[in-house]
Amino acid sequence: MMGSMDGIRSYLAPRLEKTEALIVSSLQSDIRLLDETNRSLLSHSGKMIRPVISLLASGAAGSPGEDSIRFAAAVELLHNATLLHDDVVDGSPTRRGQPTVLSILGGPASVLIGDFWLVKCIRCILSADRYSEEVVRMFAGTLSDLAEGEMLQLQKSTECDTTEEDYLRIIYCKTASLFVTACRSAALSVGAPEEYVEALVSYGRNLGIAFQIKDDILDYQGGEALGKPSGQDLQEQKITLPLLYALASVPAEEAGRIRRQISTLSDSPGAIPDIIAFVRDRGGIDAASARLDRYIEDAIRSLAPLPDSKEKSYLSELALYVGVRSN
């Protein structure tokens, strides 16, 4: 499956190169510190999964054009803007194994650079030939989702009373919402019929939820692959799906005791290995993995209304890749 991502990127190479070039040109500045920081961030930009999804979606729904490139670039610009802000919220010293802007230049710089990327995202959308106003509204809705998801997660990590319903709302807002916007804006860029738009929106929602569940599973399996230590979510008092399933397997009194223990982990992280062991022993990872598989299956089924194409096939492959990735 690792090869499948390489194959997708190879197939998309001309469109990806244009997307990356638009991102680079959008971020150029005559402020040396800003320009150097942006170039450093771009050199560690990860797999660009969201613009890959956007470009595949536009090809699966019609004939991609310049607006497809613009919206794919906007998705990546927004994603990275939110990461710069998230690092400040979470106090993250590293991301993708590299020092964050927060750790090098401080919180104010990280927020300002995130704002800069966000403005460039909006400019990309406004330069589109069609649907720019509608797509701006979409991205605004995603930003609202992101803020609400962060605040709900902050509230729940303080109270340590996260339910599965809370968890699913948080990960939709924080992760799946942008996947949905990537798919919907891509479909609009090619003037796709409503049936195709809805198919891709369903795909994006299911894939986005699966993507975050996989991240949360990886945090219990060994978070170093994600560029952060194992158990980082626990230290931040985040109760994710593997832990929720483990808690559901024990009596309420024991579950309450563990939740109280989690409420002290930010100050006393010594119990983290014990809680990780509890989740593993109680089948929390296996149960979360089974739920992940169902979301991936639903994502692939969502593509049924789309005509057969290389892009449709690659969207299915990408969903399978999300389920097996190790970072």
Secondary structure, DSSP 4 states (H G I P E B T S, - for coil): -HHHHHHHHHHTHHHHHHHHHHHHHHT--S-HHHHHHHHHHHHT-TT-HHHHHHHHHHHHHS---HHHHHHHHHHHHHHHHHHHHHHHHHT-SEETTEE-HHHHH-HHHHHHHHHHHHHHHHHHHHT-SSSHHHHHHHHHHHHHHHHHHHHHHHHHHHHT---HHHHHHHHIIIIIHHHHHHHHHHHHHTT--HHHHHHHHHHHHHHHHHHHHHHHHHHHHHGGGGTS-TTHHHHTT---HHHHHHHHTS-HHHHHHHHHHHTTTTT-GGGHHHHHHHHHHTTHHHHHHHHHHHHHHHHHHHTTTSPP-HHHHHHHHHHHHHHH---
